[in-house]
Amino acid sequence: MSNITPDTTEELRRVHALMKLEQQEDQAQFRLKNAKASIQERQRRGLTWYPVTLTHEDIGFGGKLVLELERPASQQGLHLFQVGRNASLFGAAPAHAADPPMLHGVVTGVARNKLLLTTTKEELPDWVLEGGRLGIDLTFDEVSYREMDQALGDAISARGNRLAELRDVLLGARPARFVAPQAGDLFYPSPLNDSQLAAVRHVITAQDAAIIHGPPGTGKTTTLVQAILETIRRERRVLVCAPSNTAVDLLTEKLAERGVKVIRMGNPSRVSDLLLAHTMDARVMAHPSYSSMRALRQTADQYRDQANELSRQTGRHLGFESRHQRQQLRDEARQLFMQSDDLERYITDEVLESVQVITCTLVGASNRNMRHMSFDTVFIDEAAQALEPACWIPIAKGQRVILAGDHHQLPPTVKSEQAAREGLRETLFEKCIQRQPDTARMLNLQYRMHQQIMAFSSQRFYGGQLQAHASVRDAGLAAYHPRYATDLPVEFLDTAGFGFLEVTVPESRSTANPEEADLLLQRLAQLLRPSHPDEHDQRPLSIGVIAPYRAQINCLKDAIDLNEHLNGLMQQRLLSVGTVDAFQGQERDIIAISLTRSNRVGDIGFLSDIRRMNVGMTRARRKLLLVGDSSTLGAHPFFKELLAFIERMGGYRTAWEIGE
């Protein structure tokens, strides 16, 4: 057993303090945005639906009310409501009250104009029954912070147990152990390449921890799924987590396609028949005892409705008999709900015992149905995008840990600048791969990009080890159509000397460069202008336009609206515009990046987060087009290297060369 190592516990105490800073900043930002905002302002920001209609009420686990709420069809704007977020139903404030009455809960389902709110109450308060106008607000998410706080506390205090050993291995205080690989060790047939197979074997031989390092386009998800398949051949059940719902959904679908008995805990963000069939709700409904549980709840519903109806008919001044009758009905309902809860717990336990893989988000690993469970292996995907405190939630349930990701792509989001500066943005993945390099196996064959698009990232981030698979090595635009024969896979269009200076948008402190946006779209239109009648027979090119600032995104979208051809491509969903974050995990035939910054002092702002540039550039399959001011960008070492690389490739052009 491990001896307590002061260095690792002290380090986690620092992480814990930084997480408290992050929570305070997150809460302060949330309050600041909402404190004085009107309902209309909160609606505009996507934080409120108002008015809403209560269209249905049901009983969920623990006898708690589940409300279906609907907003008017006229209010179909974008919003931030999603499964797992805390929210509160509110009514109109009485004349004598400062604040409106609230009913707190969690969003457990979202459609276009409807959402489900699972509340903290067993019956509706009077102000809801009275029929006044209702609305729903997003509220601050305390749950995630509470679970991270608990997990960090457990990791700090762990002594002489497996969690203490894993803590010391992952943080580099003791070496990770591996057993020797055996002949014929892999069972499942697969088309994996050599580096992917090496990573899977590495996972199998790890006794404490292993890392699958997957640069862009190298098939990390495919490799991870294969490693999970090999692991469940040796172990009864594993836990598979990721920080985002999207990543959890993808892994669940991939495992289900391979015939794995998998269950998705929590609520998926994607809606597909395959995924929904593997949710806890679907598995519970398919259980033989489900109809009995449902019958108990329906009867309990009837008793509760009768009690509510009695209140409505007689008003608030009930006589003794009416009060007694109402109480009896409520007691009967409560007893039946308790019986149905017991039956649901039995069904849930049976379902979980029958599966090979449980998938969930990192915070979802604290699900009440899993609190008693432990696993031989815990897999964490997208670990290089996960806050360290969140990773300790599932790790505490495991005997060994497998991390997958790439620390040269997007880091986790940290709202507190102080916490980020002092180390909260450094992930457990980064700490382990740097302190325990023997735990990692890097995938080195990529299947996405032309070799010239790949080359700079390979040199700058991956020690020159990336190789392009034969299927993509020379697959630029020229391979798509002969008319692109002279077009280079990587191109930098320089605006230096043109006076295309950035402008700051005061309300948002964001930055735009309208003239650079116009130039980028002009060059894009040139590239995409059809010149051959047979071109419609080709598979259409997909195009992504990326900018680092929201204000520049808006500029680009406005300009696209005025360009008939580009606007048409956008309507067909062949052209999309967004920040780097919006394109994470995606790819396009052509990626065009507006670098935006152009000033006389060489200030490039958060373009200096070079991991974002790595992600942006490696989304491109056939063509990477960069537009920017070399005199501003060149002051930074990364961009100086990038510009020199593109010049050596022959891809440097000035804006003068782009004719009308």
ABEGO torsion letter per residue (X at the ends): XBBBBAAAAAAAAAAAAAAAAAAAAAAAAAAAAAAABBAAAAAAAGABBOBBBBABBBBBBGGBBBBBBBBBAABABBBABBBGBBBBBBBBBBAABABBBBBBBBBABBBAABBBBBBABABBBAAAAAGBBBBBBBBBBAAAAAAAAAAAAAAAABBGBAAAAAAAAAAGABBBBBBBBBBGABABBBABBAAAAAAAAAAAABAABBBBBBBBGAGAAAAAAAAAAAAAAABABBBBBBABAAAAAAAAAAAAAAGBBBBBBEBBABBBAAAAAABAAAAAAABAAAAAAAAAAAAAAAAAAAAAAAAAAAEABBBAAAAAAAAAAAAAAAAAAAAAAAAAAAAAAAAAAABABBBBBAAAAABAAAAABBBABBBBBGAAABBAAAAAAAAAABABBBBBEBAABBBBBBABAAAAAAGAABBAAAAAAAABAAABBBBABBAABBAAAAAAAAAAAAGGABBBBAAAAABBAAAABAAAAABBABBBBBABGAGBBBBBBAAAGBBBBAAAAAAAAAAAAAAABBABAAAAABBBBBBBBBBABAAAAAAAAAAAAABAAAAAAAAAGABBBBBAAAABGBBBABBBBBAGBBBAAGBAEAAABAAAAAAAAAABAABBBBBBBAAAAAABAAAAAAAAAAAAAGABBBAAABBX
